[in-house]
């Protein structure tokens, strides 16, 4: 089986960066929100929005 | 549009297969936005107040998401066989067109206060984009990664879970931006411009302009991002196989007896008991997951009165999103080593135990938030894992020939769960609320019903056996003519 050209390796890195960047942005935003779970909050008993499935 | 033909997307034998998962991820990260549709809910309610009956407004807006998910399942089932013939590039292109166009039509509906246009746009047209996009990269990935089908499909379907993490904040930021812009933009250019700006501000005072503009921007952005996937996707050359790879035989590897060396056509697959057992497996796993996801935020607040407030609940929902995404990759890729049946065995033994004991972590019993959060997080990781592992399970049982089409038909289990799950959860909650009973007393019943459902899933998984020879495709010549590579 022929070996993949070196230029393709660079293309692989680039394509992964294209999909990783928006994911990392979304993940950091979600982690910031998730951290609120570990901070003590004054209790309010009204139900909040439900999660999406 | 010859560029979209299957024949034009065959890769040279030197093509690097690691270019394929990003193409699939581009599609799934985009269509996964549907999971974040709830960020539009309150703004839409505000925008449609006055033009839709107030009594049903909440429910009417909720239908947009339900239509999208129902059409996802239907279109995946209907177009799966066509997709196998047309190839992934054409299917992904149509998915991008439908998903992008859906946003644009919905934006017109929001701006003109015509809810039916939003149903048509985001629900029906966008829903077709969801269905086509969801299944289009699956069989291609499996053909590129015959040695690691769980890893490959797990990567793509992880993107669907992660799409909400991008779509949610993106929509929130855009709506905030367009609201601010509408309030602050000066009106240079004379009296006509001033009059027009005044008119637009007045007509968009209910926030409809900001939502509509957000939808237009998102539709264009997602279309462009999905096109990246369209240009990158390739089907493997028939002569290609991974270095050192030998196809598993009936006597080698984990789950060896279940891994078929033959293919089953989609027209035959749904006649097999294995298809319906997998349907039950997916249905029970998804319905149970919805039992937590549907009420995640109020559940933690009701279980831990005085300890978990709305901010903590937002954090809890965020944590579940992360575990939903991570579980898709972790469980699906682990299934390559442990076997598909063993992974679902883990879901259906650990899952019922966690669902059964979760109510005992509440303040009325053990009063342990960490225990509750850990249990729910593991459950949601298995919910995601169930979605991501099923394509590889299908490939094991039915071969790779028609796996996207079979997967498409199996996704009707998801649509069904999307209806039944909320019906169970909301039906029980409504009963408790209407009888003036505390909401927190309803959750144990809901969770214990889910325990029972998962036990049914356990039995279905236990009954899975190799597909009978009578369903195998015998004509290998015909198979290669139709574009299957293995």
HADDOCK unambig.tbl for C-alpha pairs under 7 A between the chains (distance, minus, plus):
assign (segid A and resid 2 and name CA) (segid B and resid 13 and name CA) 6.70 0.50 0.50
assign (segid A and resid 2 and name CA) (segid B and resid 14 and name CA) 5.34 0.50 0.50
assign (segid A and resid 3 and name CA) (segid B and resid 14 and name CA) 5.75 0.50 0.50
assign (segid A and resid 4 and name CA) (segid B and resid 14 and name CA) 4.68 0.50 0.50
assign (segid A and resid 4 and name CA) (segid B and resid 15 and name CA) 5.98 0.50 0.50
assign (segid A and resid 4 and name CA) (segid B and resid 16 and name CA) 5.91 0.50 0.50
assign (segid A and resid 8 and name CA) (segid B and resid 16 and name CA) 6.67 0.50 0.50
assign (segid A and resid 12 and name CA) (segid B and resid 18 and name CA) 6.43 0.50 0.50
assign (segid A and resid 12 and name CA) (segid B and resid 19 and name CA) 5.39 0.50 0.50
assign (segid A and resid 15 and name CA) (segid B and resid 19 and name CA) 6.89 0.50 0.50
assign (segid A and resid 15 and name CA) (segid B and resid 22 and name CA) 6.09 0.50 0.50
assign (segid A and resid 16 and name CA) (segid B and resid 22 and name CA) 5.75 0.50 0.50
assign (segid A and resid 19 and name CA) (segid B and resid 22 and name CA) 6.24 0.50 0.50
assign (segid A and resid 19 and name CA) (segid B and resid 25 and name CA) 6.80 0.50 0.50
assign (segid A and resid 19 and name CA) (segid B and resid 26 and name CA) 6.22 0.50 0.50
assign (segid A and resid 22 and name CA) (segid B and resid 166 and name CA) 6.61 0.50 0.50
assign (segid A and resid 23 and name CA) (segid B and resid 162 and name CA) 6.92 0.50 0.50
assign (segid A and resid 23 and name CA) (segid B and resid 166 and name CA) 6.45 0.50 0.50
assign (segid A and resid 26 and name CA) (segid B and resid 165 and name CA) 4.61 0.50 0.50
assign (segid A and resid 26 and name CA) (segid B and resid 166 and name CA) 4.48 0.50 0.50
assign (segid A and resid 27 and name CA) (segid B and resid 165 and name CA) 6.12 0.50 0.50
assign (segid A and resid 30 and name CA) (segid B and resid 165 and name CA) 6.44 0.50 0.50
assign (segid A and resid 30 and name CA) (segid B and resid 318 and name CA) 5.38 0.50 0.50
assign (segid A and resid 31 and name CA) (segid B and resid 318 and name CA) 6.81 0.50 0.50
assign (segid A and resid 33 and name CA) (segid B and resid 314 and name CA) 6.52 0.50 0.50
assign (segid A and resid 33 and name CA) (segid B and resid 315 and name CA) 4.87 0.50 0.50
assign (segid A and resid 33 and name CA) (segid B and resid 318 and name CA) 6.10 0.50 0.50
assign (segid A and resid 34 and name CA) (segid B and resid 314 and name CA) 6.88 0.50 0.50
assign (segid A and resid 34 and name CA) (segid B and resid 315 and name CA) 3.46 0.50 0.50
assign (segid A and resid 34 and name CA) (segid B and resid 316 and name CA) 5.91 0.50 0.50
assign (segid A and resid 34 and name CA) (segid B and resid 318 and name CA) 4.89 0.50 0.50
assign (segid A and resid 34 and name CA) (segid B and resid 319 and name CA) 5.16 0.50 0.50
assign (segid A and resid 35 and name CA) (segid B and resid 315 and name CA) 5.96 0.50 0.50
assign (segid A and resid 36 and name CA) (segid B and resid 311 and name CA) 6.07 0.50 0.50
assign (segid A and resid 36 and name CA) (segid B and resid 312 and name CA) 5.30 0.50 0.50
assign (segid A and resid 36 and name CA) (segid B and resid 315 and name CA) 5.05 0.50 0.50
assign (segid A and resid 37 and name CA) (segid B and resid 311 and name CA) 6.96 0.50 0.50
assign (segid A and resid 37 and name CA) (segid B and resid 312 and name CA) 3.96 0.50 0.50
assign (segid A and resid 37 and name CA) (segid B and resid 313 and name CA) 6.73 0.50 0.50
assign (segid A and resid 37 and name CA) (segid B and resid 315 and name CA) 4.62 0.50 0.50
assign (segid A and resid 37 and name CA) (segid B and resid 316 and name CA) 5.89 0.50 0.50
assign (segid A and resid 41 and name CA) (segid B and resid 308 and name CA) 6.56 0.50 0.50
assign (segid A and resid 41 and name CA) (segid B and resid 309 and name CA) 5.75 0.50 0.50
assign (segid A and resid 41 and name CA) (segid B and resid 311 and name CA) 6.99 0.50 0.50
assign (segid A and resid 41 and name CA) (segid B and resid 312 and name CA) 6.88 0.50 0.50
assign (segid A and resid 42 and name CA) (segid B and resid 309 and name CA) 6.13 0.50 0.50
assign (segid A and resid 43 and name CA) (segid B and resid 305 and name CA) 6.85 0.50 0.50
assign (segid A and resid 43 and name CA) (segid B and resid 306 and name CA) 4.49 0.50 0.50
assign (segid A and resid 43 and name CA) (segid B and resid 307 and name CA) 5.74 0.50 0.50
assign (segid A and resid 43 and name CA) (segid B and resid 308 and name CA) 5.82 0.50 0.50
assign (segid A and resid 43 and name CA) (segid B and resid 309 and name CA) 4.37 0.50 0.50
assign (segid A and resid 44 and name CA) (segid B and resid 309 and name CA) 5.13 0.50 0.50
assign (segid A and resid 44 and name CA) (segid B and resid 310 and name CA) 6.64 0.50 0.50
assign (segid A and resid 45 and name CA) (segid B and resid 301 and name CA) 6.23 0.50 0.50
assign (segid A and resid 45 and name CA) (segid B and resid 302 and name CA) 6.84 0.50 0.50
assign (segid A and resid 45 and name CA) (segid B and resid 305 and name CA) 6.53 0.50 0.50
assign (segid A and resid 45 and name CA) (segid B and resid 309 and name CA) 6.80 0.50 0.50
assign (segid A and resid 47 and name CA) (segid B and resid 297 and name CA) 6.89 0.50 0.50
assign (segid A and resid 47 and name CA) (segid B and resid 298 and name CA) 4.45 0.50 0.50
assign (segid A and resid 47 and name CA) (segid B and resid 301 and name CA) 6.97 0.50 0.50
assign (segid A and resid 48 and name CA) (segid B and resid 297 and name CA) 5.65 0.50 0.50
assign (segid A and resid 48 and name CA) (segid B and resid 298 and name CA) 5.61 0.50 0.50
assign (segid A and resid 48 and name CA) (segid B and resid 310 and name CA) 6.12 0.50 0.50
assign (segid A and resid 49 and name CA) (segid B and resid 297 and name CA) 6.22 0.50 0.50
assign (segid A and resid 50 and name CA) (segid B and resid 294 and name CA) 5.55 0.50 0.50
assign (segid A and resid 50 and name CA) (segid B and resid 295 and name CA) 5.23 0.50 0.50
assign (segid A and resid 50 and name CA) (segid B and resid 296 and name CA) 5.98 0.50 0.50
assign (segid A and resid 50 and name CA) (segid B and resid 297 and name CA) 5.37 0.50 0.50
assign (segid A and resid 50 and name CA) (segid B and resid 298 and name CA) 6.96 0.50 0.50
assign (segid A and resid 51 and name CA) (segid B and resid 293 and name CA) 5.26 0.50 0.50
assign (segid A and resid 51 and name CA) (segid B and resid 294 and name CA) 5.60 0.50 0.50
assign (segid A and resid 51 and name CA) (segid B and resid 295 and name CA) 6.72 0.50 0.50
assign (segid A and resid 51 and name CA) (segid B and resid 296 and name CA) 6.04 0.50 0.50
assign (segid A and resid 51 and name CA) (segid B and resid 297 and name CA) 6.76 0.50 0.50
assign (segid A and resid 51 and name CA) (segid B and resid 317 and name CA) 6.08 0.50 0.50
assign (segid A and resid 52 and name CA) (segid B and resid 35 and name CA) 5.43 0.50 0.50
assign (segid A and resid 52 and name CA) (segid B and resid 36 and name CA) 6.55 0.50 0.50
assign (segid A and resid 52 and name CA) (segid B and resid 38 and name CA) 6.74 0.50 0.50
assign (segid A and resid 52 and name CA) (segid B and resid 293 and name CA) 6.41 0.50 0.50
assign (segid A and resid 52 and name CA) (segid B and resid 294 and name CA) 6.58 0.50 0.50
assign (segid A and resid 53 and name CA) (segid B and resid 35 and name CA) 6.39 0.50 0.50
assign (segid A and resid 53 and name CA) (segid B and resid 290 and name CA) 5.96 0.50 0.50
assign (segid A and resid 53 and name CA) (segid B and resid 293 and name CA) 5.69 0.50 0.50
assign (segid A and resid 53 and name CA) (segid B and resid 294 and name CA) 6.57 0.50 0.50
